[in-house]
Amino acid sequence: MQQVLSAACSEISLKGRNRPHFESLLMRNMRHALSPFGKFELKERGGRILAVGKDESNDAGALDDAKTALSRVFGIDSVVVASMVGPEMEQIELAISPLLQLCSGRSIRVETKRSDKRFPITSQEVSRLIGAKFVEAGSTVDLKHPDQTIYIDILGDAALISSSKMKGLGGMPVGSSGKVLSLLSGGIDSPVASWLMMKRGCSVDLLHVHSSPRNEDVRGSKIVRLAERIGEYSPKRLSLTIAPYHEFYKRAMELDHRYEVIVFRRFLLRLSSALAKKTGALGIVMGDSIAQVASQTVENIFATDEAAGMPIFRPLVTYNKQETIDVARRIGTYDMSVEPYKDCCSLVASRSPSTNVPLDKARELERKIGIEEIVEKTLEQAETIDI
């Protein structure tokens, strides 16, 4: 009987003929997550990916830590530490024997999945037979609210028995959906938007436009810590580009305050687009939610997006603020996001911004301040940090 990690895939199971490609990417990301915990061999079995330890460092404590690490890999629906035995009832009964005394006096439920239909006993019958063993040992059965659930997965050449399942993040493996460039501010929304794009399989690079006198000032700020937290969910290092705001600020004094925020957002998109084309990113990510603020009305989004020249993704577009906060708390970015920080967006916020800036007006104001020259000079002053 051997202890292994078993990861259930999320949406990959629906990918048909392309499934091997997605499984290969997921295994690559799993290897990265498992690397601090020893050597593992990964193999697909019946809709599961098994991680089998190859050295003595894979003890119970290391396996539990590895299980937690895998639960943070996009593409995994759930993960367990399981006892792996042969696909025979005698072996399954032997594997549950250590659990019988532990569950005595407690209510239990047995869940059986049989991916190999050649196994001669149905899933329901396996659950009934194994459940009877627990009842004989002093447990009771509660199918709705048990104290303990016993999981049995019957594969082609093995059976897995576990008693503790950890929920994963789901989604798609990072790297399966192309690369995007995410605008990272110091607020709550943009880190969540970046994380959600990673959940859909995108590799994410980050761009932060700052109001500090020097790029060096940003290196010691919460922006780098936010990027590092987002990077914890990535199998590869992220790049964070920091660019100064002052070239735009010098010209913004000429703008009508009602339109300044839209011209600024068009500047951000022009800058992002130019950087994305240099780095091979295929789209831009923003943390907008419709009607959350004046710049995020449908009319102003229309007046903004034309400046990008490439797809813009807004994964928070239908979220309200509390929904975004809930995700931020879950992924560990909220506390950093609410730390004080002088953000560019607050500097251009007007007390009475227009909620419906005509596209022609936005273009006219861009020409007035020489937006192309501003973007060019800002790019020249930008620096990139590997996270």
C-alpha positions in Angstrom: 0.0 0.0 0.0 1.5 3.3 -1.1 0.6 6.9 -0.3 0.1 9.1 -3.4 -1.4 12.4 -4.3 -4.4 12.3 -6.5 -5.6 15.4 -8.4 -9.0 15.5 -10.1 -9.0 17.7 -13.2 -11.4 20.6 -13.6 -12.6 21.6 -17.0 -9.9 19.6 -18.8 -12.2 16.6 -18.7 -14.4 18.4 -21.3 -11.7 19.1 -23.9 -12.2 16.0 -26.1 -9.3 15.4 -28.5 -7.4 18.4 -27.1 -7.4 16.9 -23.6 -3.8 15.5 -23.8 -2.5 18.9 -24.5 -4.2 20.5 -21.5 -3.2 17.5 -19.3 0.5 18.0 -20.4 0.4 21.7 -19.4 -1.3 20.8 -16.1 1.3 18.2 -15.3 4.1 20.8 -16.0 2.5 23.2 -13.6 2.0 20.5 -11.0 5.7 19.6 -11.2 6.6 23.2 -10.5 4.3 23.2 -7.5 5.7 19.9 -6.2 9.4 20.7 -6.7 10.0 21.9 -3.1 8.6 18.6 -1.7 10.8 16.0 -3.3 10.7 14.0 -6.5 7.4 12.8 -8.0 6.4 10.8 -11.0 3.1 12.1 -12.6 0.7 9.9 -14.6 -2.8 10.1 -15.8 -5.2 7.5 -14.5 -9.0 7.5 -15.1 -9.5 11.2 -15.1 -7.1 11.7 -12.2 -3.4 12.8 -12.2 -1.4 10.8 -9.7 1.8 12.1 -8.1 3.8 9.2 -6.9 6.8 10.0 -4.6 10.2 8.8 -5.8 12.3 9.5 -2.7 12.2 9.3 1.1 11.3 12.9 1.6 7.7 12.2 0.6 6.6 11.5 4.2 3.1 12.2 5.6 4.0 15.8 6.5 5.5 16.5 3.1 2.6 15.0 1.3 0.1 17.2 3.2 2.2 20.3 2.4 2.3 19.1 -1.3 -1.4 18.6 -1.3 -1.9 22.2 -0.2 0.5 23.4 -2.9 -1.4 21.5 -5.6 -4.7 23.0 -4.4 -3.4 26.3 -5.6 -2.7 25.1 -9.1 -5.2 26.2 -11.7 -6.9 23.3 -13.5 -7.2 21.1 -10.4 -10.7 20.6 -9.0 -9.7 18.7 -5.8 -6.7 16.9 -4.4 -6.3 14.1 -1.8 -3.5 12.1 -0.2 -4.7 8.6 -0.9 -3.7 5.0 -0.2 -3.1 3.2 -3.5 -3.8 -0.5 -3.6 -4.7 -3.1 -6.2 -8.2 -2.9 -7.7 -9.7 -5.8 -5.7 -12.2 -5.6 -2.8 -9.8 -7.5 -0.5 -7.2 -4.7 -1.1 -9.7 -2.0 -0.6 -10.9 -3.5 2.7 -7.3 -3.8 3.8 -6.7 -0.1 3.0 -9.7 1.1 5.1 -8.7 -0.9 8.2 -6.7 1.9 9.8 -9.7 4.2 9.4 -12.2 1.8 11.1 -11.1 2.6 14.7 -10.6 6.3 14.0 -14.2 6.6 12.8 -15.8 4.5 15.6 -18.6 6.5 17.2 -18.7 8.9 14.3 -21.1 9.2 11.4 -19.6 8.3 8.0 -20.5 8.3 4.3 -18.7 6.3 1.6 -18.4 7.8 -1.9 -17.2 5.5 -4.6 -16.3 6.4 -8.2 -15.6 3.6 -10.7 -13.8 5.0 -13.8 -13.1 1.5 -15.0 -16.4 -0.2 -15.6 -14.7 -3.6 -15.9 -14.6 -3.7 -12.2 -17.2 -6.3 -11.4 -19.0 -4.5 -8.5 -21.0 -1.2 -9.0 -20.0 2.0 -7.2 -23.2 1.8 -5.0 -22.4 -1.7 -4.0 -18.8 -1.0 -3.1 -20.0 1.9 -0.9 -22.6 -0.4 0.8 -20.1 -3.1 1.5 -17.4 -0.8 2.8 -20.0 1.2 4.8 -21.0 -2.1 6.5 -17.4 -2.5 7.7 -17.5 0.8 9.4 -20.9 0.1 11.0 -19.5 -3.1 12.4 -16.6 -1.1 13.9 -19.0 1.3 15.6 -19.7 4.0 13.1 -23.1 5.2 11.9 -24.2 6.1 8.4 -25.3 9.7 7.5 -25.4 10.4 3.8 -26.2 14.1 4.1 -24.1 15.5 7.0 -21.5 12.9 8.0 -18.7 13.6 10.4 -16.3 11.8 7.9 -16.5 11.0 4.2 -14.5 8.0 2.9 -13.5 8.4 -0.8 -12.9 5.4 -3.0 -11.7 5.8 -6.6 -11.4 2.6 -8.7 -9.1 3.1 -11.6 -8.0 0.6 -14.3 -5.0 -0.8 -12.4 -5.4 0.6 -8.9 -7.9 1.7 -6.3 -7.4 4.9 -4.2 -8.8 5.3 -0.7 -8.7 8.7 1.1 -10.5 10.4 3.9 -9.7 14.1 3.4 -10.3 16.0 0.2 -9.0 19.5 -0.4 -10.9 21.7 -2.8 -8.8 23.2 -5.7 -9.1 26.4 -7.6 -10.5 24.8 -10.8 -10.2 26.7 -14.0 -7.6 26.0 -16.7 -3.9 25.4 -16.5 -1.8 28.6 -16.7 -0.2 28.8 -20.1 -3.1 27.2 -22.0 -4.8 30.4 -23.1 -1.9 32.7 -24.3 -0.3 35.7 -22.7 -1.9 39.0 -21.6 -0.7 42.2 -20.0 -2.6 43.3 -16.9 -2.8 46.9 -15.6 -1.9 46.7 -11.9 -2.9 49.6 -9.7 -2.6 49.8 -5.9 -6.3 49.1 -5.4 -8.5 46.0 -4.8 -9.8 45.3 -8.3 -6.8 44.9 -10.6 -5.0 42.1 -8.6 -8.2 40.1 -8.6 -8.7 40.7 -12.3 -5.1 39.4 -12.9 -5.8 36.3 -10.8 -9.0 35.6 -12.6 -7.3 35.7 -16.0 -4.7 33.2 -14.7 -7.6 31.0 -13.7 -8.8 31.0 -17.3 -5.4 29.7 -18.4 -3.6 33.0 -19.3 0.0 33.8 -18.6 0.0 37.2 -17.1 2.6 40.0 -17.2 1.9 43.2 -15.2 2.2 47.0 -15.9 2.1 49.6 -13.1 2.0 53.3 -13.9 3.1 55.3 -10.8 3.2 58.8 -9.6 6.5 58.6 -7.7 9.5 60.7 -8.7 11.6 57.6 -9.4 11.0 54.1 -10.5 13.2 53.0 -7.6 10.5 54.2 -5.2 8.1 51.5 -6.4 10.5 48.7 -5.7 9.9 49.1 -2.0 6.2 49.6 -2.2 3.2 47.3 -1.9 3.0 47.1 -5.7 5.9 44.6 -5.8 4.3 42.6 -2.9 1.0 42.5 -4.7 2.8 41.2 -7.8 4.6 38.6 -5.7 1.3 37.4 -4.3 -0.2 37.1 -7.7 3.0 35.3 -8.8 2.4 32.6 -6.2 -0.3 31.2 -8.5 1.9 31.1 -11.5 4.2 28.3 -12.6 6.6 30.8 -14.2 8.1 34.1 -13.0 6.0 37.2 -13.8 7.4 40.4 -15.2 6.3 43.7 -13.6 6.9 46.8 -15.7 6.9 50.1 -13.8 6.4 53.3 -15.7 6.2 56.9 -14.5 3.1 59.0 -14.9 4.7 62.4 -15.0 5.0 62.8 -18.8 1.2 62.6 -19.0 0.8 64.8 -15.9 2.8 67.6 -17.4 0.4 67.8 -20.3 -2.8 67.0 -18.4 -3.0 70.6 -17.0 -4.3 71.6 -20.4 -7.3 69.3 -20.2 -10.9 70.1 -19.1 -11.2 68.3 -15.7 -14.5 66.6 -16.9 -12.6 64.7 -19.6 -9.2 64.1 -18.0 -9.9 60.6 -16.6 -10.9 59.3 -20.0 -7.9 60.8 -21.7 -5.7 59.3 -19.0 -7.3 55.8 -19.4 -6.7 56.1 -23.2 -3.1 56.9 -22.4 -2.9 53.7 -20.2 -4.3 51.6 -23.0 -2.0 53.1 -25.6 1.0 52.5 -23.3 -0.2 48.9 -22.5 -0.7 48.2 -26.2 2.7 49.3 -27.1 4.3 47.2 -24.3 2.1 44.2 -25.2 3.3 44.3 -28.8 6.9 44.3 -27.6 6.4 41.3 -25.2 4.1 39.2 -27.3 1.0 39.7 -25.1 -2.3 39.2 -27.0 -4.6 41.4 -24.9 -4.9 43.9 -22.0 -6.6 43.2 -18.7 -8.4 45.8 -16.7 -10.2 45.7 -13.3 -13.3 47.6 -14.5 -16.8 46.9 -13.3 -19.7 48.5 -15.2 -21.0 51.6 -13.6 -18.8 51.3 -10.5 -17.3 54.8 -11.2 -17.8 57.4 -13.8 -15.0 56.2 -16.1 -16.6 52.7 -16.2 -20.0 53.6 -17.7 -20.6 51.8 -21.0 -20.4 55.1 -22.8 -17.0 55.9 -21.4 -15.7 52.4 -21.9 -16.6 52.8 -25.5 -14.7 56.1 -25.6 -11.7 54.4 -23.9 -11.3 51.1 -25.7 -10.7 52.4 -29.2 -7.2 53.5 -28.1 -6.0 50.0 -27.4 -6.0 48.4 -30.9 -6.2 44.9 -29.3 -8.6 42.9 -27.1 -9.4 44.2 -23.6 -10.4 41.7 -21.0 -12.5 42.8 -18.0 -13.1 39.7 -15.8 -14.8 41.8 -13.1 -17.2 43.5 -15.5 -20.3 42.2 -13.7 -19.0 42.0 -10.1 -20.1 44.4 -7.4 -17.5 45.7 -5.0 -18.3 43.1 -2.3 -17.9 40.2 -4.7 -14.5 41.5 -5.7 -13.5 42.0 -2.0 -14.5 38.5 -1.2 -12.2 37.1 -3.9 -9.3 39.5 -2.8 -9.6 38.2 0.7 -9.5 34.6 -0.5 -6.4 35.0 -2.6 -4.5 37.1 -0.1 -4.4 40.5 -1.8 -7.0 42.4 0.1 -4.9 43.6 3.1 -2.1 44.8 0.8 -4.6 46.5 -1.5 -6.1 48.7 1.3 -2.7 49.9 2.5 -2.2 53.6 1.8 -0.7 54.3 -1.6 -0.6 57.3 -3.9 -2.2 55.9 -7.0 -2.4 57.7 -10.4 -6.1 57.0 -10.7 -6.8 59.1 -7.6 -4.8 62.0 -9.0 -6.9 62.3 -12.1 -10.2 61.7 -10.4 -12.4 64.7 -10.8 -15.3 65.8 -8.5 -17.6 66.0 -11.5 -16.3 63.8 -14.3 -18.4 63.3 -17.4 -20.1 59.9 -17.6 -20.5 60.2 -21.4 -17.4 61.5 -23.2 -17.8 61.5 -27.0 -15.2 59.5 -28.8 -14.4 62.5 -31.1 -13.9 64.7 -28.1 -11.4 62.2 -26.5 -9.5 62.0 -29.8 -9.4 65.7 -30.1 -8.0 66.1 -26.6 -5.3 63.5 -27.3 -4.1 65.3 -30.3 -4.0 68.5 -28.3 -1.6 67.2 -25.7 0.5 65.0 -28.1 -0.4 61.6 -26.7 1.9 59.6 -29.0 4.9 61.5 -27.8 3.8 61.1 -24.2 3.5 57.3 -24.7 6.9 57.1 -26.4 8.7 59.1 -23.6 7.0 57.0 -20.9 8.1 53.8 -22.5 11.7 55.0 -22.6 11.6 55.6 -18.9 9.9 52.3 -18.0 11.7 49.5 -16.2 10.9 45.8 -15.9 11.3 43.7 -12.7 11.2 39.9 -12.7 8.9 38.7 -9.9 
